[in-house]
Amino acid sequence: MKPCQIPAPLKPGNLLRVIAPSGTLRELTAFEKGLEVWRDRGYRVEVTQGFDDRWGYLAGTDVARRIQLETALTDPECRGILCARGGYGGARLLENWTFPDPDKVGDPKWLIGFSDITSLLWSFSLQGVSGVHAPLLTTIAQEPERSKNRLFDWVEGRSLPELQGTGWGNGLAIGPLLPANLTVATHLLHTPLQPDLSGVILALEDVSEAPYRIDRMLTQWRSSGALQKVCGIALGRFSQCDPPKNLPSFSVEEVLHDRLSDLGIPIVSGLPFGHDGENAALPVGIPVLLDGDRGILRNEN
């Protein structure tokens, strides 16, 4: 994976731009509460024109959403990009898209989001810029204070506490952290948007996927050789992934153990990130230590 630069720390008063690169906003209440969280912190937050557009299930056409991203990237005053929501559409926006010339972008900007924003976070990492897998504008107001503070600590230049989960053994691994939504990441495999997976610590979460679908995706990762390249796996929340009622099935926990436990690498599950609960900020492309025996994930820089 390409080494990633952490953008300069944010300070209250800095300008942050809001874009909707994926799914259309379905309602504005949670979105407006998210704006308040950042503004109450002292940031100037401006919504980019077109953020509330609708084109089917997308927040505007691919061209329009691409313009939102490019507008934020090339705004010399903008220090960070806040994504409105996930859904679907980021990979469409990036199809046959070229990152703006570095002279137009200037200093690296923060990119903050998760779920479908996986595609943009990975794209930024290919440019050597570390984004943050963290709450969206439509989810941040629901986060516990420790989760909000963790995000603010990181983007404002402070260190992060370690995260505690359940270790599966196999000792320690150190490598760049690559967080992702499993479904989105699976569809980025072997495309130009996939970073080099060699030696990375993969952090995975997902939502609303039946256990057999999780099985199918992880089997693709195994069959493609992708999982054999990573040096550790951090597992977050797999919410709303219950087996169908009255049908024979494994649980999602059983699927994860079956498809991952034979890899011989450190794995930690039950970490506090993902949908439908605490979503701890995870920096992209930053060296971390994963302790498979003690169940710990922590930054190494």
C-alpha positions in Angstrom: 0.0 0.0 0.0 1.3 3.5 -0.9 2.5 5.5 2.2 -0.2 8.0 3.2 0.3 11.5 4.4 -1.9 12.8 7.3 -3.4 16.2 6.4 -2.4 19.1 8.6 -4.4 19.3 11.8 -7.8 21.1 11.6 -8.5 24.1 13.8 -11.8 25.7 14.7 -12.5 28.4 12.0 -11.3 26.1 9.2 -13.6 25.7 6.2 -15.1 22.2 5.6 -17.1 21.4 2.5 -20.0 19.0 2.5 -20.5 16.7 -0.6 -23.0 13.9 -1.4 -20.9 11.5 -3.5 -23.2 8.5 -3.2 -26.8 8.0 -2.4 -29.4 10.8 -2.3 -30.4 12.3 1.0 -33.7 10.7 2.1 -34.4 13.2 4.8 -32.7 16.3 6.3 -33.1 15.9 10.0 -30.1 13.7 10.7 -28.1 15.7 8.1 -28.8 19.0 9.8 -27.9 17.6 13.2 -24.6 16.5 11.8 -23.9 20.0 10.5 -24.6 21.3 14.0 -22.0 18.9 15.5 -19.2 20.2 13.3 -20.4 23.9 13.6 -20.7 23.6 17.4 -17.1 22.5 17.3 -16.2 25.9 15.7 -15.8 24.9 12.1 -17.2 26.8 9.1 -19.2 24.2 7.2 -20.5 24.9 3.7 -22.6 22.6 1.7 -21.5 22.2 -1.9 -24.1 23.0 -4.6 -26.0 19.9 -5.6 -25.6 18.1 -2.3 -29.4 17.6 -2.2 -29.9 16.6 -5.8 -31.7 13.4 -6.7 -31.3 11.1 -9.7 -32.9 7.8 -8.9 -31.2 6.5 -5.8 -28.2 8.7 -6.4 -27.4 12.2 -5.2 -27.4 13.5 -8.7 -25.8 12.3 -11.9 -22.3 10.9 -11.9 -21.1 14.1 -13.6 -22.8 16.3 -11.0 -21.5 14.3 -8.1 -18.0 14.3 -9.6 -18.2 18.1 -9.8 -19.1 18.3 -6.1 -16.0 16.3 -5.3 -13.7 18.3 -7.6 -15.2 21.6 -6.3 -14.2 20.7 -2.7 -10.8 19.3 -3.8 -9.8 22.4 -5.7 -11.2 25.0 -3.3 -8.0 26.5 -1.8 -9.7 27.5 1.4 -11.3 24.1 2.0 -9.4 22.0 4.6 -11.7 19.0 4.8 -14.5 17.1 3.0 -17.5 15.8 5.0 -19.6 13.2 3.2 -23.3 13.5 3.7 -24.2 9.8 3.6 -23.3 6.5 2.1 -25.8 4.4 0.2 -24.4 3.6 -3.3 -22.7 5.6 -6.0 -19.1 6.4 -5.1 -17.5 3.9 -7.4 -19.7 5.2 -10.3 -18.4 8.7 -9.6 -14.8 7.5 -9.8 -15.2 5.4 -12.9 -12.8 6.7 -15.6 -12.1 9.7 -13.3 -8.7 11.3 -12.9 -7.7 12.9 -9.6 -7.2 16.7 -10.2 -3.7 18.0 -10.7 -1.8 18.3 -7.4 -1.2 22.0 -8.1 -5.0 22.6 -8.2 -5.6 20.5 -5.0 -2.9 22.1 -3.0 -2.2 20.7 0.5 -3.9 17.3 1.3 -7.4 17.6 2.5 -9.2 15.5 5.1 -11.9 13.1 3.7 -14.3 11.8 6.4 -16.9 9.1 5.9 -17.5 5.4 5.8 -19.7 2.7 4.2 -20.0 3.5 0.5 -17.3 6.2 1.0 -14.9 3.3 1.1 -14.3 3.8 -2.6 -13.3 7.5 -2.1 -11.1 6.6 0.9 -9.3 4.0 -1.1 -9.0 6.4 -4.0 -7.4 9.1 -1.7 -5.0 6.5 -0.4 -3.8 5.8 -3.9 -2.9 9.5 -4.0 -1.0 9.1 -0.8 -3.6 10.9 1.3 -4.9 9.5 4.6 -8.7 9.8 5.0 -10.7 8.8 8.0 -13.2 5.9 8.1 -15.6 7.7 10.5 -19.2 8.8 10.9 -21.0 10.5 8.1 -23.0 13.8 8.6 -26.2 11.7 8.8 -24.8 9.5 11.6 -22.4 11.5 13.7 -25.1 13.1 15.9 -26.1 9.7 17.1 -22.5 8.8 18.1 -21.5 8.6 21.8 -19.3 11.4 23.0 -16.2 9.2 23.1 -16.7 8.4 19.4 -17.1 12.1 18.4 -14.1 13.0 20.6 -12.0 10.3 19.0 -12.7 11.8 15.5 -12.0 15.3 16.7 -8.8 14.2 18.5 -7.5 12.7 15.3 -8.3 15.4 12.8 -7.1 18.1 15.3 -3.7 16.4 15.7 -4.0 14.4 18.9 -3.3 10.7 19.4 -5.9 8.0 19.6 -6.5 5.5 22.3 -6.3 1.8 21.5 -9.5 -0.1 20.7 -10.3 -3.4 22.4 -12.0 -6.4 20.8 -11.8 -10.2 21.0 -8.5 -11.7 19.9 -8.4 -14.9 17.8 -4.7 -15.5 18.5 -1.7 -15.7 16.1 0.3 -13.0 17.8 1.1 -9.5 16.5 1.0 -7.8 13.1 2.1 -4.3 12.2 1.1 -2.7 8.9 -0.9 0.2 7.3 -4.6 0.1 8.2 -7.1 -0.2 5.4 -10.7 0.1 6.6 -13.6 -0.8 4.4 -17.2 -1.8 4.1 -16.9 -5.5 3.0 -19.5 -5.3 0.2 -18.1 -2.1 -1.3 -14.5 -3.4 -1.0 -15.4 -6.7 -2.7 -16.6 -4.8 -5.8 -13.4 -2.8 -5.9 -11.1 -5.9 -5.9 -8.9 -6.1 -9.0 -10.0 -2.6 -10.3 -7.8 0.5 -10.5 -9.4 1.7 -7.2 -7.9 -1.2 -5.2 -4.7 -0.3 -3.2 -1.9 -2.9 -2.9 -3.1 -5.2 -0.2 0.4 -6.6 0.6 1.1 -6.4 4.3 -2.0 -4.3 5.2 -4.2 -4.8 8.2 -7.7 -4.9 6.8 -10.6 -3.5 8.9 -14.0 -4.8 7.7 -17.6 -4.1 8.6 -21.0 -4.5 6.9 -24.7 -4.1 7.3 -27.8 -5.8 6.0 -26.1 -8.8 4.4 -27.3 -12.3 5.0 -24.7 -14.7 6.3 -24.5 -16.6 2.9 -23.7 -13.3 1.2 -20.9 -12.6 3.7 -19.7 -16.1 2.9 -19.8 -15.5 -0.8 -17.8 -12.3 -0.6 -15.1 -13.7 1.7 -14.8 -16.8 -0.5 -14.2 -14.4 -3.4 -11.4 -12.7 -1.4 -9.9 -16.1 -0.6 -10.2 -17.4 -4.2 -8.7 -14.3 -5.7 -5.7 -14.5 -3.3 -6.5 -11.1 -1.8 -6.8 -12.4 1.8 -3.5 -14.2 1.5 -1.7 -10.8 1.1 -2.9 -9.1 4.2 -1.0 -9.5 7.5 -4.0 -9.0 9.9 -7.7 -8.5 10.0 -9.7 -6.2 12.3 -13.4 -7.0 12.4 -16.0 -4.4 13.3 -19.8 -4.7 13.5 -21.8 -6.8 11.1 -25.2 -5.4 11.9 -28.6 -6.6 10.6 -26.8 -9.7 9.3 -29.0 -12.2 11.0 -29.9 -15.4 9.3 -33.3 -15.6 7.6 -36.0 -17.0 9.8 -37.1 -20.6 9.4 -34.3 -21.4 6.9 -31.2 -23.4 7.6 -28.2 -21.1 8.0 -24.9 -20.3 9.8 -24.8 -17.2 11.9 -22.6 -14.4 10.6 -20.1 -15.1 13.5 -19.9 -18.7 12.3 -19.2 -17.6 8.7 -16.5 -15.2 9.8 -14.7 -17.9 11.8 -15.1 -20.5 9.1 -13.8 -18.2 6.3 -11.0 -16.4 8.2 -9.7 -18.4 11.1 -7.5 -20.7 9.0 -5.5 -17.8 7.5 -2.8 -18.0 10.3 -2.7 -14.2 10.8 -3.8 -12.1 13.8 -7.5 -11.4 13.8 -9.5 -9.3 16.3 -13.3 -9.2 16.2 -15.9 -7.2 18.0 -14.2 -3.8 17.5 -16.4 -0.7 17.9 -16.8 0.4 14.4 -19.4 0.1 11.7 -23.1 0.7 11.2 -25.8 0.8 13.9 -23.7 1.6 16.9 -20.4 3.2 17.9 -18.3 3.9 14.9 -14.8 4.7 16.1 -12.7 6.7 13.7 -10.0 4.6 11.8 -7.3 6.5 9.9 -6.5 5.1 6.4 -3.0 4.0 5.5 -1.5 4.7 8.9 0.7 2.1 10.6 -1.1 0.2 13.3 -0.5 -2.8 15.6 -3.0 -5.6 15.8 -2.6 -7.9 18.7 -4.5 -11.1 18.0 -3.8 -12.5 21.5 -4.9 -9.5 23.6 -7.5 -8.3 21.1 -6.1 -4.8 20.7 -5.8 -2.4 17.7 -3.7 0.7 18.2 -1.9 3.3 16.1 1.9 2.9 15.8 2.8 6.5 14.8 
